[in-house]
Amino acid sequence: MIFDNIKVFRDIANSKSISRGAGLNGISQSAASQQIQELERRLGLTLLDRSMRPLALTPAGKLFYDLCRDVLRREEEFHVKLENLKGSVEGTVQVASIYSIGLSEMSRLQDQFASRFPNAQLHVDYLRPDKVYEAVLTDHADVGLVSYPVGTKDLAVIPWREEEMTVAVPPSHPLARKPVLLPADLDGLDFIGFDEDLSIRRELDRFFREQGIEMRLAMQFDNIQMIKEAGVHASVVLNPATSLHALEEILPELHMVLLMSVNPGFGGQRFIPATLDKIRALKQQITERGLNIAIEVDGGVNASNARAICDAGADVLVAGTAIFGQADYAEAIRALRG
């Protein structure tokens, strides 16, 4: 849950209108509705009573509104205190991070760090978890970012955030058609896991045992190099908000980059136009570095924008609603191909 989504919800609640709340945040009414729907999906509760005019909050919505106000107030206080420190911050902060955090978060954090501390440098090394601990204990890193951290007398653990467990399957998999997954749905399935010596693997194994789930381990990996050594192509997916900076270190190791052109969650969303610039920028990086990497685009692809997406540099297009939402599948595919 990010501050922008919280602010959108607060403004919608205050104005009792999705359109006015969207306008206060410089986004479309459709985008604001999608953000609220995503929040409701994650929380498993309805936040807005859409049958009322003007719009009203449900009991859960009132609780969440109070949380939003508190979080945003504390964020404002944080920025005020941060600005007071800004002029005095110099030097280099050394960070050791596991690979998954680097791919999903570090580019955004580096951009924020550079904006707030222009006179300081942020240096990040991507390592296996045991090497992250080693880097901090030997003073080669000021901060270490790991999952399931373990504190010692020489190492302080500071909780950062909690994340949902996510199941990744190909679109053709039977689980992909389920709106909600239960632990029992995973029983007996083939599973690609983390290395046995990693904390996250041990936690997953414990979870499966507690749920009475038997998983058949097909492969186990920790990073891109191990994936390639197993004879499998390595690819990366970037959500709309994830910067291309996340690929700088690993781009030469990849076979494909999938750029999401909608925010994942549900089908039928509109293509985000800014994705075209992202495709062009990625294509330029690939060309300038002499690499052979395919660019795939998924989300809101249809006959009206497929040509522009390909012209921007995409090699593979993923279309769902544009095909399966039509009466004639073959004609829909011909229209996409132009």
VEXDREN-2710 file (C-alpha; in Angstrom, 1 decimal):
% VEXDREN-2710
k/r/px/py/pz
1/MET/0.0/0.0/0.0
2/ILE/1.6/3.2/-1.1
3/PHE/1.0/6.8/0.0
4/ASP/-0.5/7.9/-3.3
5/ASN/-3.3/5.2/-3.0
6/ILE/-3.9/6.3/0.6
7/LYS/-4.2/9.9/-0.4
8/VAL/-6.6/9.1/-3.2
9/PHE/-8.9/7.2/-0.8
10/ARG/-8.8/10.0/1.8
11/ASP/-9.7/12.6/-0.8
12/ILE/-12.5/10.5/-2.1
13/ALA/-13.9/10.0/1.4
14/ASN/-13.6/13.7/2.2
15/SER/-15.3/14.8/-1.0
16/LYS/-17.8/11.9/-1.1
17/SER/-17.1/11.6/-4.8
18/ILE/-14.7/9.4/-6.8
19/SER/-14.5/12.0/-9.6
20/ARG/-13.6/14.9/-7.3
21/GLY/-11.1/12.8/-5.3
22/ALA/-9.5/11.7/-8.6
23/GLY/-9.3/15.4/-9.7
24/LEU/-7.6/16.4/-6.5
25/ASN/-4.9/13.8/-7.3
26/GLY/-4.5/14.6/-11.0
27/ILE/-5.7/11.2/-12.2
28/SER/-8.8/10.0/-14.1
29/GLN/-11.9/8.8/-12.4
30/SER/-11.3/5.3/-14.0
31/ALA/-7.8/5.2/-12.4
32/ALA/-9.2/6.2/-9.0
33/SER/-11.9/3.5/-9.2
34/GLN/-9.3/0.9/-10.1
35/GLN/-7.2/1.9/-7.1
36/ILE/-10.2/1.6/-4.7
37/GLN/-11.2/-1.7/-6.2
38/GLU/-7.6/-3.0/-5.7
39/LEU/-7.6/-1.8/-2.1
40/GLU/-10.9/-3.6/-1.5
41/ARG/-9.6/-6.7/-3.1
42/ARG/-6.5/-6.7/-1.0
43/LEU/-8.4/-6.0/2.3
44/GLY/-11.2/-8.4/1.4
45/LEU/-13.8/-5.8/2.4
46/THR/-15.9/-3.1/0.8
47/LEU/-14.8/0.4/1.7
48/LEU/-17.3/2.5/-0.2
49/ASP/-21.1/2.2/-0.2
50/ARG/-21.7/2.9/-3.9
51/SER/-25.5/2.7/-3.5
52/MET/-25.6/6.0/-1.5
53/ARG/-25.6/9.5/-3.0
54/PRO/-23.4/11.2/-2.1
55/LEU/-20.9/8.4/-1.7
56/ALA/-20.6/7.0/1.9
57/LEU/-18.1/4.9/3.8
58/THR/-18.8/1.4/5.0
59/PRO/-17.8/0.6/8.6
60/ALA/-14.6/-0.9/7.2
61/GLY/-14.1/2.2/5.1
62/LYS/-14.4/4.4/8.2
63/LEU/-11.7/2.4/9.9
64/PHE/-9.5/2.6/6.9
65/TYR/-10.1/6.4/6.5
66/ASP/-8.9/7.0/10.1
67/LEU/-5.8/4.9/9.3
68/CYS/-5.2/7.0/6.1
69/ARG/-5.4/10.3/8.0
70/ASP/-3.0/9.1/10.6
71/VAL/-0.5/7.7/8.0
72/LEU/-0.6/10.8/5.9
73/ARG/-0.2/13.1/9.0
74/ARG/2.9/11.1/10.0
75/GLU/4.3/11.2/6.5
76/GLU/4.0/15.0/6.5
77/GLU/5.8/15.1/9.8
78/PHE/8.5/12.7/8.5
79/HIS/9.1/14.9/5.5
80/VAL/9.4/18.1/7.6
81/LYS/12.0/16.4/9.8
82/LEU/13.7/15.0/6.8
83/GLU/14.0/18.4/5.2
84/ASN/15.6/19.7/8.4
85/LEU/18.3/17.1/8.0
86/LYS/18.6/17.4/4.2
87/GLY/21.2/20.1/4.1
88/SER/23.6/18.3/6.4
89/VAL/23.5/14.8/4.8
90/GLU/26.6/13.9/2.8
91/GLY/28.8/10.9/2.0
92/THR/27.9/7.4/0.8
93/VAL/25.4/4.9/2.3
94/GLN/26.4/1.3/1.5
95/VAL/23.5/-1.1/1.2
96/ALA/23.6/-4.8/0.7
97/SER/20.4/-6.3/-0.6
98/ILE/19.0/-9.6/-1.7
99/TYR/18.1/-9.8/-5.4
100/SER/14.3/-9.8/-5.1
101/ILE/14.3/-6.5/-3.3
102/GLY/16.7/-5.0/-5.8
103/LEU/14.4/-5.9/-8.7
104/SER/11.1/-4.8/-7.1
105/GLU/12.1/-1.8/-5.0
106/MET/15.6/-0.5/-5.2
107/SER/15.2/1.7/-8.3
108/ARG/12.4/3.6/-6.7
109/LEU/14.3/3.9/-3.4
110/GLN/17.4/5.2/-5.2
111/ASP/15.4/7.8/-7.0
112/GLN/13.8/9.0/-3.7
113/PHE/17.2/9.0/-2.0
114/ALA/18.8/11.1/-4.7
115/SER/15.9/13.6/-4.6
116/ARG/16.0/14.0/-0.8
117/PHE/19.8/13.9/-0.4
118/PRO/21.4/15.3/-3.5
119/ASN/24.8/15.6/-1.8
120/ALA/24.9/12.0/-0.7
121/GLN/25.5/8.7/-2.7
122/LEU/23.7/5.4/-2.4
123/HIS/25.7/2.3/-3.3
124/VAL/23.9/-1.0/-3.5
125/ASP/25.4/-4.5/-3.8
126/TYR/23.1/-7.4/-4.6
127/LEU/24.0/-10.6/-2.7
128/ARG/22.8/-13.9/-1.4
129/PRO/21.2/-13.5/2.1
130/ASP/24.2/-15.0/3.9
131/LYS/26.5/-12.5/2.2
132/VAL/24.2/-9.6/3.1
133/TYR/24.6/-10.6/6.8
134/GLU/28.4/-10.9/6.3
135/ALA/28.6/-7.5/4.6
136/VAL/26.9/-5.8/7.6
137/LEU/28.8/-7.6/10.3
138/THR/32.1/-6.8/8.6
139/ASP/31.2/-3.1/8.1
140/HIS/31.2/-3.4/4.3
141/ALA/27.5/-2.3/4.3
142/ASP/25.7/0.1/6.6
143/VAL/22.3/-1.5/6.0
144/GLY/21.2/-5.0/4.8
145/LEU/17.9/-5.8/3.2
146/VAL/16.7/-9.4/3.6
147/SER/13.6/-11.4/4.0
148/TYR/12.8/-13.2/7.3
149/PRO/15.7/-11.4/9.1
150/VAL/17.4/-13.0/12.1
151/GLY/18.9/-10.7/14.8
152/THR/21.9/-11.5/16.9
153/LYS/23.8/-9.7/19.7
154/ASP/25.9/-8.0/17.0
155/LEU/23.1/-7.3/14.6
156/ALA/19.9/-5.3/15.1
157/VAL/16.8/-6.2/13.1
158/ILE/14.4/-3.4/12.1
159/PRO/11.1/-4.5/10.6
160/TRP/10.4/-2.8/7.3
161/ARG/7.2/-4.2/5.8
162/GLU/5.1/-7.2/5.3
163/GLU/4.2/-8.6/1.8
164/GLU/1.4/-10.9/0.6
165/MET/2.3/-14.4/-0.5
166/THR/1.9/-14.5/-4.3
167/VAL/1.5/-17.6/-6.6
168/ALA/3.0/-17.2/-10.1
169/VAL/1.6/-19.4/-12.8
170/PRO/1.4/-19.2/-16.6
171/PRO/-1.9/-17.9/-18.1
172/SER/-2.8/-21.4/-19.3
173/HIS/-2.6/-22.9/-15.8
174/PRO/-5.9/-23.9/-14.1
175/LEU/-5.1/-21.7/-11.1
176/ALA/-4.8/-18.6/-13.3
177/ARG/-8.6/-18.7/-13.7
178/LYS/-9.3/-18.6/-10.0
179/PRO/-10.0/-15.1/-8.5
180/VAL/-8.9/-16.3/-5.0
181/LEU/-6.5/-19.1/-4.1
182/LEU/-6.7/-21.2/-1.0
183/PRO/-3.7/-23.1/0.4
184/ALA/-5.4/-26.4/-0.5
185/ASP/-5.4/-25.4/-4.2
186/LEU/-1.6/-25.9/-4.2
187/ASP/-1.6/-29.4/-2.9
188/GLY/0.2/-31.9/-5.2
189/LEU/1.4/-29.3/-7.7
190/ASP/4.9/-29.0/-9.1
191/PHE/6.8/-26.1/-7.5
192/ILE/9.8/-24.0/-8.3
193/GLY/11.4/-23.2/-5.0
194/PHE/14.2/-21.2/-3.3
195/ASP/17.5/-22.9/-2.3
196/GLU/17.2/-25.1/0.8
197/ASP/19.6/-22.9/2.9
198/LEU/17.5/-19.8/2.6
199/SER/15.2/-18.5/5.3
200/ILE/12.4/-17.9/2.9
201/ARG/12.5/-21.5/1.7
202/ARG/12.4/-22.8/5.3
203/GLU/9.4/-20.5/6.1
204/LEU/7.6/-21.7/3.0
205/ASP/8.3/-25.4/3.9
206/ARG/6.9/-24.8/7.4
207/PHE/3.8/-23.1/5.9
208/PHE/3.1/-26.0/3.6
209/ARG/3.5/-28.5/6.4
210/GLU/1.1/-26.6/8.6
211/GLN/-1.5/-26.5/5.8
212/GLY/-1.0/-30.2/5.0
213/ILE/0.2/-29.4/1.5
214/GLU/2.4/-31.7/-0.5
215/MET/4.5/-29.8/-3.0
216/ARG/6.6/-31.6/-5.7
217/LEU/9.8/-29.6/-6.0
218/ALA/10.7/-29.4/-9.7
219/MET/13.5/-26.9/-9.6
220/GLN/15.1/-24.6/-7.0
221/PHE/16.8/-21.2/-7.7
222/ASP/18.1/-18.2/-5.9
223/ASN/19.2/-15.8/-8.6
224/ILE/19.4/-15.3/-12.4
225/GLN/22.8/-17.0/-12.7
226/MET/21.4/-20.2/-11.2
227/ILE/18.4/-20.1/-13.5
228/LYS/20.7/-19.9/-16.5
229/GLU/22.9/-22.7/-15.2
230/ALA/19.8/-24.9/-15.1
231/GLY/19.3/-24.4/-18.8
232/VAL/16.3/-22.1/-18.4
233/HIS/15.9/-18.6/-19.9
234/ALA/15.7/-15.8/-17.4
235/SER/13.1/-13.1/-17.8
236/VAL/11.9/-10.1/-15.7
237/VAL/8.5/-8.5/-15.3
238/LEU/8.2/-4.7/-14.6
239/ASN/5.0/-3.2/-13.3
240/PRO/4.0/0.2/-14.6
241/ALA/5.5/2.0/-11.5
242/THR/8.8/0.2/-11.7
243/SER/11.7/2.1/-13.3
244/LEU/13.9/0.7/-16.0
245/HIS/16.8/1.5/-13.6
246/ALA/16.0/-1.9/-11.9
247/LEU/17.4/-3.6/-15.0
248/GLU/20.8/-1.8/-15.2
249/GLU/22.8/-4.5/-13.6
250/ILE/21.0/-7.6/-14.8
251/LEU/19.9/-6.7/-18.4
252/PRO/22.8/-8.6/-20.1
253/GLU/21.6/-11.8/-18.3
254/LEU/18.0/-11.7/-19.5
255/HIS/16.2/-13.4/-22.4
256/MET/13.1/-11.3/-22.2
257/VAL/11.6/-8.3/-20.4
258/LEU/7.9/-8.1/-19.9
259/LEU/6.5/-4.6/-19.4
260/MET/3.1/-4.5/-17.8
261/SER/1.0/-1.8/-19.4
262/VAL/-1.7/-2.0/-16.7
263/ASN/-1.6/-2.5/-13.0
264/PRO/-2.0/-6.2/-12.4
265/GLY/-5.3/-7.2/-10.8
266/PHE/-8.0/-7.8/-13.3
267/GLY/-8.7/-8.0/-17.0
268/GLY/-10.2/-5.4/-19.3
269/GLN/-8.1/-2.4/-18.1
270/ARG/-7.0/0.4/-20.5
271/PHE/-3.5/0.5/-21.8
272/ILE/-1.3/3.0/-20.0
273/PRO/0.0/5.4/-22.7
274/ALA/3.3/6.1/-20.9
275/THR/4.2/2.5/-21.6
276/LEU/5.1/3.5/-25.1
277/ASP/7.9/5.7/-23.9
278/LYS/9.1/3.0/-21.6
279/ILE/9.2/0.5/-24.5
280/ARG/11.2/3.0/-26.6
281/ALA/13.7/3.6/-23.8
282/LEU/14.2/-0.1/-23.1
283/LYS/14.6/-0.8/-26.8
284/GLN/17.3/1.9/-27.0
285/GLN/19.2/0.4/-24.0
286/ILE/19.1/-3.0/-25.6
287/THR/20.3/-1.7/-29.0
288/GLU/23.1/0.5/-27.5
289/ARG/24.4/-2.4/-25.4
290/GLY/24.3/-4.8/-28.4
291/LEU/22.0/-7.3/-26.6
292/ASN/19.5/-9.8/-27.9
293/ILE/16.5/-9.4/-25.6
294/ALA/12.8/-9.6/-26.5
295/ILE/10.4/-7.0/-25.2
296/GLU/6.9/-8.4/-24.3
297/VAL/4.0/-6.1/-23.4
298/ASP/0.9/-7.2/-21.5
299/GLY/-2.2/-5.2/-20.5
300/GLY/-4.8/-3.3/-22.5
301/VAL/-3.4/-4.5/-25.8
302/ASN/-6.0/-4.3/-28.6
303/ALA/-6.4/-3.7/-32.4
304/SER/-6.3/0.1/-32.0
305/ASN/-2.9/0.3/-30.2
306/ALA/-1.1/-2.9/-31.3
307/ARG/0.7/-1.2/-34.2
308/ALA/1.9/1.7/-32.0
309/ILE/3.2/-0.8/-29.4
310/CYS/5.1/-2.7/-32.1
311/ASP/6.5/0.5/-33.6
312/ALA/7.8/1.5/-30.2
313/GLY/9.9/-1.7/-30.1
314/ALA/7.8/-4.5/-28.6
315/ASP/8.4/-8.0/-30.0
316/VAL/5.7/-9.9/-28.2
317/LEU/2.1/-8.8/-27.4
318/VAL/-0.2/-10.4/-24.9
319/ALA/-3.9/-9.9/-25.5
320/GLY/-6.7/-11.4/-23.4
321/THR/-9.9/-9.3/-23.5
322/ALA/-9.1/-8.1/-27.0
323/ILE/-9.5/-11.7/-28.3
324/PHE/-11.6/-13.6/-25.8
325/GLY/-14.0/-10.7/-25.4
326/GLN/-15.0/-10.9/-29.1
327/ALA/-17.4/-13.3/-30.8
328/ASP/-14.9/-14.2/-33.6
329/TYR/-11.5/-15.1/-32.1
330/ALA/-9.9/-15.5/-35.5
331/GLU/-11.0/-12.1/-36.7
332/ALA/-9.9/-10.5/-33.5
333/ILE/-6.4/-12.0/-34.0
334/ARG/-6.3/-10.8/-37.6
335/ALA/-7.2/-7.3/-36.4
336/LEU/-4.4/-7.3/-33.9
337/ARG/-1.9/-8.4/-36.5
338/GLY/-3.1/-5.5/-38.7
END
